[in-house]
């Protein structure tokens, strides 16, 4: 499971356990706080599962964790499902209902392990639906929303601290041996680093809303610390998206663009990118910590990583072979390349079971003539939108898209909503689809909604007075 020396892993998870105990005390053991802790310390429970398996304990703690989380979600949030709070509720309910029908038709058509299907439906997707309804009217309870927001602020900064600890523990060995330190992310994950891409972005938007939708001098320092979460897992795209989103938040959301602010921001953007490239071994030519900044190498790397070519003109060549996540986007317009030839496969896909259980290995295209066991005429990584179309069909993809957009539409600041949509679409089509489609990110997004709603309401009262 772990690519790192297990003794180092154990030292790291001792700090994660200490952070768990700290936030447990901080939560005052309230039911909403305990739920947040369970959600954001998922990686700790996965690690416990690993250790128990190592000593021969056959019971799967991960499965128990998922069952507890779902039952707890039902207990806390199901009573709010039938309470209409805003016009979005109808769209959210309809879209999730459509997704549910498509999901189970896809399963019935393709078969597979029922326990896996239930786990995916209830833990992976139904929890998102429940969190939306549980948080949509949170602004009505002044004490409760302040308690949850302050606890989440603490949780985010704990992730930053754990990422710094991770660097202290694993970085010396990584520099010496070239070992990949990607997969552990704070207390959130012990098996995958996808959340390290999106968490700094959603945390930035959340913190900006928390600060009244405007940063002052010291706020930037705290906001920049969120980048450490990505840097500690060698994530690349956040280095570019983070300063861009920050720029949009501080400038585009204001109805008058301040040229002085823009001039002040641009050097900051370049500094973040410059240092981000130098300390990320994946995107500097020396492939080491504190390598050089080579713009030509960086440009070529971005093209090769996303499209498998080093020259933009190659993308428009008739001989271009669709590769990597950028190339997988083009598969959406050519379903036969995913073996979606019949009407039932086109609408309902090949089924989600083979993909999530990694029946044929990691869900990627193969360079071999027969491509891969997943029948993809593609080479390399796959974007989440393409993953959805392959596994639950185009109808399934459209239903999950409709569900996501119905939730995102709840933000009543139009310009902020455009910024969020911009990042959401990039992340859905060209990365892993983690933005709001994970319990952790869904919670933070709903808190963004609460903060923006309250800020706008207070502004309206001030104007009226």
Protein Blocks (a to p, Z undefined) as FASTA:
>chain_A
ZZcdfklmmmmmmmmmmmmmmmmmmnnopaklmmmmmmmmmmmmmmmmmmmmmnopabdf
klmmmmmmmmmmmmmmmmmmmmcfbfklmmmmmmmmmmmmmmmmmmmmngpafklmmmmm
mmmmmmmmmmmmmmmmmmmmmmlmmmmmmmmmmmmmmmmmmmmmmmmmmmmmmmmnopac
klpgcjlbckbcklmmmmmmmmmmmmmmmnoopacfklmmmmmmmmmmmmmnopaklmmm
mmmmmmmmmmmmpmbdcfklmmmmmmmmmmmmmmmmmmmmklcfklpghiacdfklmmmm
mmmmmnopabfklmmpcklccedjklmmmmmmmmklnopabfklmmnonojklmmnomno
padddfbfnlpanopacedjddfklmmmmmnojklmmmmmmmmmmmmmmpmcfklmmmmm
mmmmmmmmmmnolgopafklmmmmmmmmmmmmmmmmmmmmmmmZZ
